[in-house]
Amino acid sequence: MGLVDRVKNILLTPKTEWPVIAGETSSTGDLMGGYVAPLAGISVLCGFIGTSIVGTSLPFMGTVRTPILAGIGVAVFSFVMAFVGIFILSLIINALAPTFGGEKNPAQAMKVAVYSYTPAWIAGVLGIIPALGLIGVLISLYGLYLLYLGLPRLMKNPEEKSIGYTAVVVVCAIVIGFVISLLAGGVMMLTGGAGMMAGVAGTGGAPVVFDKDSPMGKLDDFGKKMEEVGKKMEAAQKSGDPNKQMAAAMEGLGAVLGGGKRFEPVAIDVLKPFVPEKFAGLPRTSQSAEKGGMAGLTMSKAEARYGDGSGKEVELEVTDTGGAGGLMGMAGWMNVQGEREDGSRIERTKREGTRMVHEEISKSGGDNEYTLVLGDRFIVSARGQGVGIDALRSAVGSLDLGKLESMKDVGALK
């Protein structure tokens, strides 16, 4: 069964879907690669967009954002922890089964853990708007009902003991989530939303077919690619070779971050020409470039500062997200757009053709920011103090953006 159909069925008709799931012989690799990876990826992606691109408005402080690189780091950590949390929860479900009159079955316990988490991952869509996080948490609670229905059908416990069984598992899940949140530096990825389900409600029992270029079509294609990665990871696990297992895990992480593709970021010497000696009419006062990261998450960046001593300053950054380009790509699939305004600032996020644009405009002539995402991979960001948004937009436009965009497939890894 396809990813979209399974999500639709487990959310809309769980009483009839759990027996179907019970009879399936899905491997752990299939579940992790073809189901957990794309859904957990969407959830952490929305959290990343909400915290690093949209930002959170705080009284007397304005909009607070997590820096792009730090935001990607948190997203990656949260994504990895989704797998860890599911694995631990499945062990708990399996271990508790005899206590509540059920039967131990690791494969069935894994399915219960995975599919019960579906509402939480779907709820992650509201992470794009941090203020709606509480609504997402409430939507995620539907997973408790799914767990309650799934335990007796897969773990074979008497239905009258399902309430107690569910309660104990939920307590354990809360503890797991708390520990993970501490490890993530206190960042709770418990935001969510039901917006993704708007397109699947009311379709009855017929298979859902999406245009391949639509957001859900691309998500379905991403799920198929992750099924292939899951099979490779399962084969490596069966081999018993730690080196092969680590290589497969890193390949899987890279594939997820790249939206099904893997890229090696360009060299810093390639990016340095995009931070010229003069920008927005100001001379360059300093510059730097770096490339680094871990396996599956390597990025390169060139940055420079400009100023003339009169109070006008601009910081220009050009980043190749490389292997993490899938985060940007999925943001594009979801057509993330919005605008908000208060007494001091205007913020816009929009699509201009294939490019994502984010603007922050000060009404008092203070700090302004203009950011472009090119080729779902390269980020060009200009932040100015005492420099207007029109000047920043024009200065970014004067760069050879076409050349940068043409490199979107450079460094593709097989």
N, C-alpha and C positions, 0 to 999 in steps of 0.2 A: 504494500500500500504506500502511496506517495506521502510525502511530508504534509502537504496541505490537507489532504483528505483525512489523515490521522489526527491532525490538530482539530479539524472541524468536528470529527466524530467524537473524540474524547471530551470535548467541551460541550457539545450540543446533545449528544446521545450517549452518555457514559454508561448507562445501565446495559445497553446492548453492545457497546464497544469493548467493555472489559472481558466478556466471554470470548470475543474474537481475539483479543490480545493474549488471553490465557492459552489459546490453542496454537499460537505462533511459536516458531523456533528461532527467534531473532537472537543473534550472538551479541555479546557485549560490544564488540567492535561496530556492529551495525547500529546499535542503539546510540552509542557515543558519537560515532561519526556522522550518521545520517539523521539524527534527531536532536541530541543534546547540543552538538556543535553549532548548527545554524540558529537554533532558538536562543541558546545562551549568548551566542554572538550578537544577535539582534538586541537582546536586553542590555548587554554591556555597551554596545554601540550607542544606544539611546542615552545611557548614562553619561557616556563620553561627550556626546553632542550637547547634552544639557549642562554639564559642568564646565566644559572647555570652550564651547562655541557660543551657546546661548547665554549661559551664566545665570547666577542667582542674584536677584535684587535684594539688598539689605538696607533698612532704614539708616539714613545718615552716612552710608558707606558707598552707595551706588551699586553697580554691578560687579560681582566678584566672580572670577573665572580661574579654573585650574589651568596652568600653562599646558600647551598642546602636548609636549613630550611627557610631562608628568601625568597628564590625563590618559595618554595612550598606555603608559606604564600601569596605571591603576586598572584600566580596562583589560589589559592582558592578564594581570594578576587575578582579577575577578573572574575572567573567562576560565583560567586554569582551575581556580578554586571551585567553579561550578562542577567540573568533573570530579574533583576530590570529594566535594560534599555529597554528590549523588552516590559515589562508590561507598563512602562511609555509611550513608543512610541505608543503602541496600544491605550492608552487613548487619546493621541494627535490626532491620525488618526481618531478616532471615533468622537472626539469633533469638528474637523474641517470639517467633512463631509457635514453638511448642508450649510456651507459657500461656498462650491464649488458645490452646487446642488446635493449632494449625500444624502444617508440615513444613519442615525446612526444605527450601528449594532456592539456591542462589540465583538461578536464571530468572525465576518468577519474581523474586525479591527485587532484582535489578529493574525489571519492567515496572513494578509498582512504584519504585522510587522515581524512575525517569518520567513516566506519564503523569504522575501526581504533581510534578513540578510544572506542568505545561501552563497553567494559568499565571504562575509567577513570571515565567519568561515572556509570555504574551503581554502581560501587564507592564513589562519593561518599556514598552513603546512610550508611555507617558513620561519616562525619564527625560525626554527631550525638553519638557517643561518642568523644571525641578519643583515648582510650587505645587504641582499636582501629584507629588510623590505619595501623599497620604491616601489619595484615591486609589493609586496603584496598589498600595498595601492591602486595602480593603478588597480589591478585585482578586488579589492573590489568594485570599482566604478560601476561594472556591476550591483550591487544591485540597483543602481538608475534606471536603465532601467527596472528591474523587478518590482520595486515599481510603475513606470510609467504605466506599463502594468496591474498591479494588482489592482490599485485603482478603475478604472471604472468598472471592472468586479465584484469586491466584495463590494465596497462602493456605487456603482450605480451612480457615478457622470458622467456628460457629458464628453465625451472624449476630447472636446475642452478645458475643464477646468483642465485637468490632469496635464498639465505642471505647472500651478500655484500651484495646490494642492501638487504636488511632491516637488516643490521648498520649500514651507513652511514647509513641513514635514522634508525635508532634513536639513533645518536650525535648526529645533528643535532637530534632531538627532545629529547634530554637537555639539550643546550646551550640550546635555546629555552626549555625549562622552567626552567633555572637563571637565565637572564636575566630571565624574567618574575617569578621568585621574588624576585630582587634588587629589581626595580622595585616589587614589592608590599611592600617593607620586610622581606623575609626570611620572610614568611608563606607556607609551602608548602601549597598546597591539594591535597596528594596523599593525602587520606584516602579511604576508600571502603567498599564493602560489596556483598554479593550479595543482601541481603534482598529487594530489589525483584523479583528473579527468582523468588522462591518461588511467586508466584502464576501464573507462566507456564510453569513446568516441567511436562512430562508432558502437554501439550495436543495433542501430535501436530501434524499439518499443518493443522488446522482453524483458521479465523479466530477470534481472541479477542474476545469481546464483554463489556464491563463495564457494570454499572449506572452511569447517568450521575452518580449522587450518590456513587459509591464513589471512593476515592482515585485508582485507575487510570483510572476513567471521567473524572474531572476533568482528569487529566493528558492524556488523549487529546483532550479538548475544548480544552485549552490548546494542544496541538500544532496543532490545526486553526486556531485563532485566529492562531497564529504563522505558519502558512502564508500567511494573508492579508497579514500584515505583510511577510513575505518578498517577496510579489508586488509590493507597493508599493515596497519598497526596490529591487527589480530594475527596475521601471519608471522610478524616479528615476535609477538608474544609466545606463539607456539614453538618458535625456533629455540627459545631458551637462551639466546645470545644477548647479553646485556647491551652490547654495542649496537646490534641491529634494533633492539627495542628503543634505545635512546635516539638513534637516527630516525626511526619511524615517528617517534613522538615529536621530534623537532620539525620533521617534514609536515606532520599534521598541523602543528601550531603555525608554521609558516603559511600553509595553504589556507587556514582559516583567516589569518590576518590579511592575507592577500585576496580574499574573496574567491578562493579556488585557484589562484595563481600565486607564484612566488617570484619575487624580484630582489636582485641585489642592487642597493642604492648606488647612484653614480658617485664617482670620485669627487672629493672636495675641489679639485682643480677644475672640474666641469662646472661647479656651482659658483666659484669665485667671480667669474666675469659678470654674473648677474647682480653683483653689488658694486656698482661703478664708483669712480672717484668723485662724481658729483651726482646728487639726487635731490629732487625737489628744489633745485636752485641753491643747494647748500653743499659745501665741501665735506669730504669724508674726513673724520677725525680719528677713527679707529676701525679695525676689522678683525675678524677671526673666522675660522672654519674648523669643523670637526666631523668625524665619522666614527660611529661606534654602536654598541648595543650587545645583545646576546643572540644566540642562535635563534633564527626565526623572527627576530625583531632588531634589525640593523637599520639605522638612518644616517643621513648626512645632512649637514647644515652649514650655510655660509651667512654671516651677519655683519653689519656695519652700522656705525653711528655717524651722523652728520650734524653739523652746527656751524654757526658763524659768530658765536659769542654775543649775539643780540637777544638771546632768550629763545630763539627758534631752534628746535632740535627734532631730529627724526631718527628712528631706529628701523632698519630694514632687515628682514630675515627671509631667506629662501631655503626651504626644507624639502628634502626628498624623503617621504615616509617609507619608501622602499617596500619591505615585506609587510608593512602595516597599511598599505594602500587600500586594502579591502574595507577598512573602517570608513575611509572617505568614499569609496565606491558605494557601499551600502547606504551611506547618508544620501548620496545622489539618487539611488533607487527610490528612496522613501520621499524624495521631493521636499526636503526640509526647507520651509520658508516661514517667515514671520516678521512682525514689526511691533515695536512697543515704544512708548514715549512718556516721559515725565517732564517735570519742570525744568530739568537741566540737560537731558540727553535724549537722543533718538537712536534706536538700534534697529538694524534691518538685516535679515538673512534671506537671500533669494537666489534663484537660478537665472543665469544669463546664458542661454544656449546650453553648452555642456559644462559650464563653469559654475561653481558655487561662490557667492559673494557675501561677505559680511562687512557691515559698516557700523561704526560707532561715531556719532556726531555730537559734539558739545555745542550747546546753544549759547554759551558764554565765551566762545573762542578759546577754550582750554584744550585738553587732549582729544585727539581724534585718531581713529584707526580704520584702515582699509585692508581687507584680507581677501585673497583669491585662492581657490583650490582648482588646480589645473590637472586635467587628465586623471582625475580621481587619485592623484598621487602627490603632486607638488603643491606646497603651500607658500604663497608669497604674502608677507604681512608687513605693512608699513604703519608705524605708530608715530604720531607727531605731536609735539608740544608747541603751541603757537602757530601751527601750520594747519590750514583749513582742509576739509575733506576733499574739496575739489582739487586742490594742489596735490594731495596724496594720491587720489585716483588718477590724475594725469601723469604723475611721476611713475606710478606702477605701470600704467599703460605705455610709457616710453621704453620700458624694458622689452627685451626680445621674448615676449611671452609665447609667441608661436614656436620658437625654437625649443623652449622649455617644454611646452605641451607635446611637441613631436617626439620627445624622449620618454613618453609614458610607458612604452613597452621595452625600453632599453634595460638590459640586465635580467631578462626573464630566465628563470631557472626551470629545468625540466624535472 
